[in-house]
Amino acid sequence: MSRLMLVAFLFFNLFFVTSVYANETFTIKGRILAGDNSAIAQVSVNVGEQQVLTDKAGLFTIKVPVSDLYQVNFAKQNYFNSVQTFSHFELNTNKQNYGQLADISLVAKKKSRVMLAFGGDSMMGRRFYQPYFGDAILIHPESKLQDSKAVVKHIKPYMSIADYAAVNLETQVASSLPNERAPKSVTFYSQPEILDALTWAGIDYVSLGNNHTYDYMDSGLKSTLAFLENSSLDFSGAGFNEKQALKAHQETINDSEFSMLAYVGWEGSANPTQTANQQHGGAAFGSMNNIIKSVTQEVNQNRTTIVQYHGSQEYANNPTGVTEQRLKSALDNGAALAIAHHPHVSQGLELYEGKLIAYSMGNFIFDQNFSATQHSFILYVWLDEGVFHRAEIVPLYVKGYKPTPATGMHRYTVMKRLTELSKTRNTYISQSGGHGVITSENKATIASKTSISKALINKTKQVALSFSKDEKVTSLYHTPWHAQIRQVSLPELPEPAVKYRLGTNLINGSDFESFDFFSGSERGWLYDRQSTSLNSYGVSGNKSLALSLQNQHISTFGMQSFKRVFSPSSQMTIKAKFKTNNSVKVSYYWQGRKKRQKLFDAFNNSKKHLIHSAKLTGNGEWQNVEVDFNSPRIGYKSYRVLVDFELVNDNKNESAGQIDVDDFSLIEWQSNFSSSAKPHFFTIKSQHPAFIGLNKKTDKAVILSY
């Protein structure tokens, strides 16, 4: 299918989640602006089968059937198409049956302006075929192509609208397990259908410059390159010798000449190395000399040169000094853009002398189970004859190994992290609907010209946080991700004075609002698949989990995987809300995985350490349970938290029951209790909080100023 036909298909056969709310409608309002903040009239706004046009002021109001998710498409001649996805839960915060989007800006088309799209680390092997914990298989041997397409179908609308889209292919490709295996602990190979699925999803190019390109040595590399040669995908970053590996892929995009280079940042300690040389094949080694030489060669041909680099430390917040210097040196020597990956978590972006660096894209299609690796993004970049014009960040949630648009708490988590990490590099992300934007002007905020926008901004200057009578901790997921807290106004109460602290949440999907989104349940929770169901009600939103209870039987719920990114000796709080008509004993535990301990040995044999037990009264009301503890200090690689539910046999005839669970969070406090009006942001984690906690209960509001 041609690019033009594909775009037409996407915008006239729009994805729209089937409504579970019969005979109800919901109104979505918004405004469309150009890059100079002027209104754009006659923009086609589509949600499912509904379509409206913006008026002269760029405003639109569209009434649609109520649904869990709304995918909103924007199209106008001479502008690049745009798509954004929102959940009903995050839009209907006013409970008045309408949602107001933040202003959305579109990018005008012009001669030689090119829209590029980038995703992070991608593979479809290992747990896609053999998942852990009894989860559903994603790719079956008898339906590999169909299942592989299903993995990427939710990001197809996003990648297909770009002029050229790229991801890091962090796997070898083979029909069966290759004969040779590199002497390393973790190796990947994916079935050839991954290439067809990526092409179907709108991907044009894959980077091979990474530490898994030589996992099965020359036999695996030969298979990978052969399948790529027979596919529609472009590639670079690997070869059977150093010269081949360092060769750029050259492409003409919108009448502009581009070169795509890809490297891995280290040779590897094993023999043979993972990088290509005169003795064997492998990935392109991204040494300073190789980067400068290969970039200069392409730039001297007057080609817009894009560098992709695989390096830095896994799960780190910031790039290593080596990575940063190599990427900046590539730009100093004429490269137009630098995209990096490998840490499996997102890192910040930087406008360096007018050129953009993305230090880590995080995961795109990957089977890692622990929560830190599941928030990432798609990056759009517009270049004008090689000069940076604009970037847009599409937040992603890798849900059950599949890339999906991030909504609600997932959107907040992705965008808050990227905004604050980028700000430390004097690079500012502003808001465009549910996406982030970096402009060549690199302003902290986009100026507003109309009273409508001023009113919207005023609404986000202050947020009042209320606490129920039995809680001292509440979430910040409904607060602005694009602004930092400037002041905390605490209520004046008798001694002891009210103090607060800020923390981050270590569990994804705590509110269960996106639990069943995008054709699959969450894989991050430990629960009995046969005796657990999803409720259509919740304490803070529209959903919660229902666990069946049996007398003389303990039901366990909590984190499926150990928390890989682990801060020893941290102040922690487990916060959850429960509803039951039975008397139930609730016991919180932490379970650790010791250093050098095998994963499943830890699952099966590690001691469960009791944190606290409480008894719930069966009053049929939501009951808040908050438990403080300290994370393990030494000797552990990671840990997880679990909760056991046990029916208390007050009534001898009571043999079964049910308990509803909502807002189950594991909070790592990033600051100590303080009464200072100005928050203390001592670490990068403290700059993107998801919770605020008080030292005492109060029925008075806490006011946050932004």
TORFIDREN-272949 format. One line per 2 residues: number of its first residue (from 1); their letters; for each residue x, y, z of C-alpha. Coordinates in steps of 0.05 Angstrom, whole numbers, always signed. Layout:
NUM> A> X:Y:Z | ...
# end
This chain:
1> MS> +0:+0:+0 | +29:+68:-19
3> RL> +41:+121:+34 | -15:+165:+7
5> ML> -64:+106:+7 | -43:+86:+77
7> VA> -55:+156:+105 | -123:+158:+70
9> FL> -140:+90:+101 | -121:+114:+170
11> FF> -162:+177:+168 | -224:+150:+135
13> NL> -225:+83:+172 | -211:+110:+241
15> FF> -197:+69:+302 | -251:+80:+354
17> VT> -260:+39:+417 | -328:+7:+422
19> SV> -370:+43:+474 | -391:+5:+535
21> YA> -438:+62:+555 | -502:+48:+517
23> NE> -542:+107:+490 | -497:+160:+522
25> TF> -458:+216:+489 | -398:+257:+510
27> TI> -375:+325:+484 | -302:+341:+469
29> KG> -281:+413:+461 | -215:+443:+437
31> RI> -178:+493:+395 | -128:+484:+338
33> LA> -70:+532:+329 | -13:+542:+281
35> GD> +59:+547:+302 | +52:+622:+312
37> NS> -9:+613:+357 | -57:+637:+304
39> AI> -123:+600:+298 | -132:+549:+242
41> AQ> -202:+545:+212 | -233:+487:+173
43> VS> -191:+433:+207 | -226:+366:+201
45> VN> -234:+336:+271 | -253:+262:+270
47> VG> -271:+216:+327 | -298:+149:+302
49> EQ> -354:+164:+253 | -364:+235:+279
51> QV> -332:+294:+243 | -333:+370:+253
53> LT> -294:+429:+226 | -260:+483:+268
55> DK> -289:+553:+264 | -252:+618:+249
57> AG> -225:+619:+320 | -199:+548:+312
59> LF> -251:+522:+361 | -288:+457:+355
61> TI> -342:+419:+394 | -355:+347:+376
63> KV> -407:+302:+408 | -390:+228:+407
65> PV> -416:+163:+437 | -387:+153:+507
67> SD> -328:+105:+506 | -268:+86:+548
69> LY> -221:+116:+495 | -226:+170:+443
71> QV> -177:+174:+385 | -181:+244:+356
73> NF> -154:+256:+286 | -137:+325:+258
75> AK> -128:+337:+183 | -124:+399:+139
77> QN> -93:+410:+71 | -23:+439:+74
79> YF> -14:+416:+146 | +15:+351:+173
81> NS> -38:+304:+200 | -41:+293:+274
83> VQ> -72:+241:+320 | -82:+241:+396
85> TF> -115:+192:+443 | -151:+207:+509
87> SH> -188:+166:+560 | -258:+183:+583
89> FE> -232:+182:+654 | -180:+236:+643
91> LN> -227:+281:+601 | -288:+277:+646
93> TN> -254:+305:+708 | -308:+358:+716
95> KQ> -362:+303:+718 | -405:+347:+672
97> NY> -403:+301:+612 | -354:+342:+571
99> GQ> -279:+346:+564 | -236:+407:+547
101> LA> -172:+392:+510 | -111:+437:+518
103> DI> -96:+476:+455 | -68:+432:+399
105> SL> -18:+460:+349 | -9:+433:+278
107> VA> +53:+439:+235 | +47:+472:+167
109> KK> +76:+437:+106 | +128:+474:+64
111> KS> +179:+457:+12 | +233:+411:+39
113> RV> +201:+406:+108 | +205:+333:+130
115> ML> +169:+298:+187 | +208:+242:+219
117> AF> +183:+193:+272 | +226:+152:+321
119> GG> +212:+95:+369 | +259:+59:+416
121> DS> +282:-12:+429 | +241:-64:+391
123> MM> +239:-140:+390 | +185:-195:+386
125> GR> +219:-256:+414 | +226:-291:+481
127> RF> +163:-277:+523 | +121:-257:+464
129> YQ> +120:-332:+450 | +130:-359:+521
131> PY> +104:-308:+571 | +114:-314:+646
133> FG> +62:-323:+701 | +9:-357:+658
135> DA> -4:-294:+617 | -34:-301:+548
137> IL> +13:-316:+490 | +18:-257:+443
139> IH> +48:-291:+382 | +25:-362:+365
141> PE> +65:-405:+316 | +4:-416:+272
143> SK> -14:-342:+266 | +52:-306:+271
145> LQ> +38:-250:+221 | -31:-234:+246
147> DS> -8:-235:+318 | +54:-193:+303
149> KA> +10:-140:+270 | -35:-141:+331
151> VV> +25:-122:+374 | +35:-57:+336
153> KH> -35:-40:+313 | -45:+14:+366
155> IK> +14:+55:+343 | +2:+45:+269
157> PY> -38:+111:+264 | +20:+148:+297
159> MS> +79:+121:+256 | +43:+121:+189
161> IA> +31:+196:+186 | +106:+211:+185
163> DY> +146:+220:+121 | +197:+171:+148
165> AA> +194:+129:+212 | +249:+91:+248
167> VN> +259:+44:+307 | +317:+7:+339
169> LE> +313:-66:+319 | +345:-98:+380
171> TQ> +343:-170:+358 | +368:-216:+304
173> VA> +316:-244:+256 | +311:-318:+239
175> SS> +259:-371:+225 | +288:-416:+279
177> LP> +340:-412:+333 | +407:-399:+299
179> NE> +463:-450:+308 | +516:-403:+338
181> RA> +506:-364:+402 | +549:-308:+428
183> PK> +580:-320:+497 | +533:-274:+535
185> SV> +477:-283:+585 | +419:-252:+545
187> TF> +408:-263:+470 | +348:-245:+427
189> YS> +320:-270:+362 | +252:-255:+331
191> QP> +213:-289:+276 | +214:-255:+207
193> EI> +142:-233:+215 | +167:-176:+258
195> LD> +193:-142:+195 | +125:-148:+160
197> AL> +90:-121:+222 | +136:-61:+228
199> TW> +127:-45:+154 | +51:-52:+162
201> AG> +53:-4:+221 | +87:+50:+180
203> ID> +161:+38:+199 | +210:+53:+143
205> YV> +278:+43:+174 | +310:+1:+230
207> SL> +375:+15:+266 | +420:-46:+275
209> GN> +474:-10:+315 | +461:-44:+382
211> NH> +487:-98:+429 | +438:-153:+405
213> TY> +454:-148:+330 | +508:-202:+338
215> DY> +474:-247:+389 | +479:-308:+344
217> MD> +542:-285:+310 | +553:-290:+235
219> SG> +498:-342:+223 | +447:-298:+258
221> LK> +473:-235:+224 | +469:-269:+156
223> ST> +397:-289:+169 | +379:-219:+194
225> LA> +408:-182:+135 | +378:-231:+85
227> FL> +308:-222:+113 | +317:-146:+115
229> EN> +341:-146:+42 | +277:-181:+23
231> SS> +233:-134:+63 | +212:-62:+51
233> LD> +252:-36:+110 | +315:+5:+103
235> FS> +372:-7:+152 | +443:+9:+172
237> GA> +489:-2:+231 | +513:-74:+219
239> GF> +553:-114:+168 | +601:-171:+156
241> NE> +660:-124:+166 | +674:-56:+195
243> KQ> +666:-19:+129 | +597:-49:+115
245> AL> +574:-36:+186 | +594:+38:+184
247> KA> +561:+49:+117 | +502:+98:+119
249> HQ> +434:+84:+89 | +420:+139:+39
251> ET> +348:+160:+26 | +311:+216:-10
253> IN> +253:+244:+31 | +210:+300:+4
255> DS> +265:+317:-48 | +317:+322:+7
257> EF> +377:+277:+12 | +385:+240:+79
259> SM> +436:+193:+109 | +420:+146:+167
261> LA> +478:+123:+211 | +473:+75:+270
263> YV> +524:+53:+322 | +532:+14:+387
265> GW> +574:+49:+440 | +620:-7:+463
267> EG> +655:-67:+432 | +636:-118:+485
269> SA> +681:-159:+530 | +667:-227:+499
271> NP> +707:-259:+443 | +686:-248:+388
273> TQ> +664:-177:+402 | +594:-152:+385
275> TA> +623:-101:+336 | +646:-113:+265
277> NQ> +720:-115:+247 | +764:-148:+195
279> QH> +756:-217:+226 | +680:-221:+234
281> GG> +615:-183:+227 | +573:-146:+278
283> AA> +547:-78:+295 | +580:-12:+277
285> FG> +626:+10:+334 | +609:+81:+354
287> SM> +678:+104:+375 | +691:+178:+372
289> NN> +735:+168:+312 | +684:+125:+275
291> II> +627:+173:+289 | +665:+235:+266
293> KS> +693:+201:+204 | +627:+170:+180
295> VT> +586:+233:+196 | +635:+278:+160
297> QE> +634:+233:+100 | +559:+240:+93
299> VN> +556:+314:+110 | +609:+329:+57
301> QN> +560:+302:+6 | +510:+355:+28
303> RT> +465:+302:+59 | +423:+313:+121
305> TI> +454:+262:+169 | +415:+228:+225
307> VQ> +455:+192:+279 | +426:+135:+321
309> YH> +469:+112:+379 | +461:+54:+428
311> GS> +496:+67:+494 | +495:+93:+567
313> QE> +474:+54:+628 | +410:+13:+634
315> YA> +354:+43:+676 | +392:+108:+690
317> NN> +360:+177:+691 | +416:+210:+650
319> PT> +466:+192:+596 | +538:+176:+611
321> GV> +590:+228:+596 | +616:+185:+539
323> TE> +548:+181:+506 | +535:+256:+514
325> QR> +603:+276:+485 | +597:+228:+425
327> LK> +528:+253:+407 | +548:+326:+413
329> SA> +611:+313:+372 | +568:+282:+318
331> LD> +527:+346:+316 | +589:+389:+319
333> NG> +613:+353:+256 | +550:+367:+218
335> AA> +498:+315:+238 | +428:+345:+241
337> LA> +397:+301:+295 | +419:+250:+347
339> IA> +373:+194:+373 | +398:+147:+428
341> HH> +373:+84:+462 | +394:+25:+506
343> PH> +376:+46:+578 | +305:+16:+569
345> VS> +277:+78:+605 | +266:+147:+576
347> QG> +316:+202:+587 | +313:+276:+573
349> LE> +319:+315:+508 | +367:+372:+494
351> LY> +369:+428:+443 | +444:+433:+433
353> EG> +464:+493:+392 | +398:+489:+355
355> KL> +401:+414:+342 | +360:+362:+380
357> IA> +387:+303:+421 | +342:+249:+449
359> YS> +385:+214:+501 | +342:+152:+508
361> MG> +277:+133:+474 | +262:+77:+523
363> NF> +227:+13:+501 | +180:+11:+441
365> IF> +164:-63:+431 | +195:-102:+488
367> DQ> +179:-158:+538 | +208:-131:+602
369> NF> +161:-141:+660 | +182:-89:+711
371> SA> +148:-22:+714 | +205:+27:+701
373> TQ> +213:+2:+630 | +141:+10:+608
375> HS> +136:+86:+599 | +167:+113:+536
377> FI> +150:+157:+476 | +147:+167:+401
379> LY> +187:+228:+378 | +166:+268:+318
381> VW> +218:+315:+289 | +208:+366:+234
383> LD> +270:+389:+196 | +273:+445:+145
385> EG> +330:+427:+97 | +365:+394:+156
387> VF> +351:+450:+206 | +311:+435:+268
389> HR> +241:+465:+267 | +199:+428:+318
391> AE> +192:+364:+358 | +131:+330:+387
393> IV> +129:+278:+441 | +75:+224:+439
395> PL> +74:+189:+508 | +71:+113:+505
397> YV> +54:+59:+554 | +84:-9:+535
399> KG> +24:-49:+560 | +36:-124:+563
401> YK> +96:-116:+515 | +54:-76:+465
403> PT> +64:-1:+450 | +0:+38:+464
405> PA> -17:+112:+471 | -9:+132:+544
407> TG> -70:+162:+578 | -86:+185:+648
409> MH> -33:+168:+700 | +12:+139:+646
411> RY> +11:+204:+606 | +28:+243:+669
413> TV> +85:+196:+686 | +117:+199:+617
415> MK> +109:+273:+606 | +128:+295:+677
417> RL> +193:+255:+674 | +212:+280:+605
419> TE> +194:+352:+621 | +236:+355:+684
421> LS> +296:+316:+655 | +297:+361:+594
423> KT> +291:+424:+636 | +357:+407:+670
425> RN> +388:+415:+601 | +353:+482:+589
427> TY> +305:+449:+540 | +231:+464:+551
429> IS> +171:+421:+534 | +105:+456:+526
431> QS> +36:+426:+518 | -3:+409:+455
433> GG> -65:+372:+475 | -39:+309:+508
435> HG> +29:+313:+474 | +93:+353:+489
437> VI> +126:+402:+441 | +196:+430:+434
439> TS> +204:+489:+387 | +266:+519:+356
441> EN> +253:+581:+398 | +258:+536:+460
443> KA> +211:+576:+503 | +188:+551:+571
445> TI> +116:+567:+554 | +77:+586:+492
447> AS> +48:+656:+498 | -28:+661:+496
449> KT> -66:+714:+458 | -139:+701:+473
451> SI> -181:+705:+534 | -202:+633:+524
453> SK> -130:+608:+530 | -117:+654:+589
455> AL> -176:+625:+625 | -150:+555:+613
457> IN> -82:+574:+638 | -111:+607:+700
459> KT> -147:+543:+717 | -81:+507:+722
461> KQ> -45:+559:+764 | -72:+530:+828
463> VA> -98:+461:+847 | -135:+447:+911
465> LS> -122:+378:+941 | -173:+349:+989
467> FS> -162:+290:+1035 | -214:+242:+1060
469> KD> -220:+234:+1135 | -179:+171:+1137
471> EK> -121:+189:+1090 | -57:+229:+1093
473> VT> -34:+213:+1022 | -65:+233:+956
475> SL> -44:+230:+883 | -22:+286:+836
477> YH> -40:+252:+771 | -95:+303:+755
479> TP> -46:+361:+762 | -8:+394:+705
481> WH> +50:+352:+679 | +79:+411:+641
483> AQ> +89:+455:+702 | +129:+447:+766
485> IR> +101:+460:+835 | +124:+529:+858
487> QV> +89:+533:+925 | +52:+488:+974
489> SL> +1:+524:+1018 | -15:+482:+1080
491> PE> -75:+490:+1125 | -63:+524:+1193
493> LP> -78:+473:+1247 | -61:+466:+1320
495> EP> +7:+436:+1338 | +38:+394:+1312
497> AV> +40:+436:+1249 | +20:+404:+1182
499> KY> +80:+383:+1141 | +84:+350:+1073
501> RL> +129:+307:+1030 | +130:+289:+956
503> GT> +138:+220:+926 | +137:+178:+863
505> NL> +95:+116:+849 | +131:+51:+833
507> IN> +70:+13:+806 | +39:+25:+738
509> GS> -36:+25:+729 | -51:+36:+802
511> DF> -120:+64:+789 | -140:+6:+742
513> ES> -172:+56:+694 | -131:+29:+635
515> FD> -130:-43:+660 | -168:-71:+600
517> FF> -149:-19:+547 | -121:-39:+480
519> SG> -143:-111:+475 | -110:-139:+536
521> SE> -106:-138:+612 | -48:-112:+652
523> RG> +10:-160:+662 | +41:-124:+721
525> WL> -7:-151:+775 | -4:-216:+814
527> YD> -75:-243:+822 | -116:-306:+810
529> RQ> -138:-301:+738 | -198:-347:+750
531> ST> -227:-311:+811 | -214:-237:+794
533> SL> -256:-191:+751 | -258:-118:+731
535> NS> -312:-75:+763 | -347:-18:+726
537> YG> -340:+27:+787 | -283:+53:+829
539> VS> -268:+99:+887 | -231:+151:+846
541> GN> -255:+132:+776 | -294:+83:+735
543> KS> -258:+17:+749 | -232:-27:+804
545> LA> -215:-101:+813 | -259:-152:+847
547> LS> -225:-211:+882 | -264:-272:+904
549> LQ> -250:-296:+974 | -259:-366:+1003
551> NQ> -260:-386:+1076 | -196:-419:+1101
553> HI> -160:-395:+1039 | -113:-336:+1031
555> ST> -118:-295:+967 | -55:-258:+947
557> FG> -52:-194:+906 | +4:-146:+889
559> MQ> +64:-136:+844 | +76:-191:+794
561> SF> +150:-173:+784 | +205:-149:+828
563> KR> +220:-75:+826 | +284:-74:+784
565> VF> +302:-1:+793 | +313:-3:+867
567> SP> +332:+51:+918 | +355:+19:+983
569> SS> +333:+46:+1051 | +279:+92:+1023
571> QM> +218:+116:+1061 | +158:+80:+1030
573> TI> +82:+79:+1035 | +34:+27:+1009
575> KA> -32:+60:+996 | -95:+23:+974
577> KF> -170:+26:+981 | -214:-34:+994
579> KT> -289:-47:+995 | -322:-109:+1022
581> NN> -385:-134:+1056 | -343:-185:+1095
583> SV> -295:-182:+1154 | -227:-188:+1121
585> KV> -156:-190:+1149 | -108:-152:+1104
587> SY> -33:-166:+1111 | +20:-127:+1074
589> YW> +88:-159:+1059 | +152:-143:+1021
591> QG> +190:-198:+987 | +262:-188:+963
593> RK> +306:-217:+909 | +377:-221:+935
595> KR> +437:-204:+894 | +457:-262:+849
597> QK> +392:-298:+865 | +356:-329:+805
599> LF> +290:-297:+788 | +243:-355:+798
601> DA> +280:-379:+859 | +263:-311:+889
603> FN> +190:-316:+868 | +183:-385:+898
605> NS> +229:-385:+958 | +244:-315:+983
607> KK> +215:-299:+1051 | +154:-254:+1055
609> HL> +168:-200:+1108 | +106:-176:+1144
611> IH> +98:-101:+1143 | +30:-92:+1175
613> SA> -37:-126:+1185 | -105:-93:+1190
615> KL> -177:-116:+1196 | -230:-88:+1148
617> TG> -301:-81:+1172 | -352:-108:+1123
619> NG> -391:-43:+1117 | -393:-41:+1041
621> EW> -356:+26:+1040 | -289:+43:+1011
623> QN> -235:+39:+1066 | -167:+71:+1058
625> VE> -106:+33:+1084 | -38:+69:+1085
627> VD> +23:+32:+1112 | +92:+62:+1120
629> FN> +156:+21:+1117 | +228:+26:+1094
631> SP> +254:-9:+1032 | +309:-62:+1043
633> RI> +376:-32:+1059 | +430:-79:+1032
635> GY> +437:-147:+1001 | +378:-142:+953
637> KS> +375:-132:+878 | +301:-116:+879
639> YR> +236:-126:+917 | +161:-127:+909
641> VL> +101:-116:+954 | +44:-164:+964
643> VD> -21:-165:+1004 | -57:-226:+1031
645> FE> -132:-226:+1042 | -164:-274:+1091
647> LV> -237:-280:+1110 | -246:-270:+1185
649> ND> -296:-322:+1207 | -339:-278:+1252
651> NK> -399:-311:+1221 | -391:-387:+1220
653> NE> -438:-391:+1160 | -394:-344:+1120
655> SA> -355:-387:+1071 | -343:-339:+1013
657> GQ> -339:-265:+998 | -310:-211:+955
659> ID> -263:-153:+963 | -256:-94:+914
661> VD> -187:-63:+905 | -172:+7:+878
663> DF> -115:+58:+877 | -62:+7:+898
665> SL> +3:+47:+899 | +74:+37:+924
667> IE> +101:+107:+939 | +175:+122:+946
669> WQ> +183:+188:+983 | +233:+235:+950
671> SN> +233:+287:+1006 | +225:+288:+1081
673> FS> +168:+323:+1116 | +173:+398:+1109
675> SS> +131:+460:+1123 | +169:+501:+1071
677> AK> +123:+535:+1022 | +175:+523:+967
679> PH> +186:+449:+953 | +256:+421:+960
681> FF> +276:+388:+895 | +342:+356:+915
683> TI> +340:+300:+863 | +312:+291:+794
685> KS> +260:+242:+821 | +234:+294:+869
687> QH> +221:+340:+810 | +167:+295:+781
689> PA> +125:+274:+840 | +61:+233:+834
691> FI> +38:+236:+907 | +38:+285:+965
693> GL> +35:+260:+1037 | +19:+296:+1102
695> NK> +45:+282:+1172 | -26:+286:+1201
697> KT> -97:+280:+1178 | -137:+342:+1159
699> DK> -203:+357:+1126 | -176:+423:+1099
701> AV> -148:+430:+1028 | -75:+436:+1009
703> IL> -64:+487:+953 | -11:+475:+901
705> SY> +12:+534:+859 | +46:+525:+791
# end
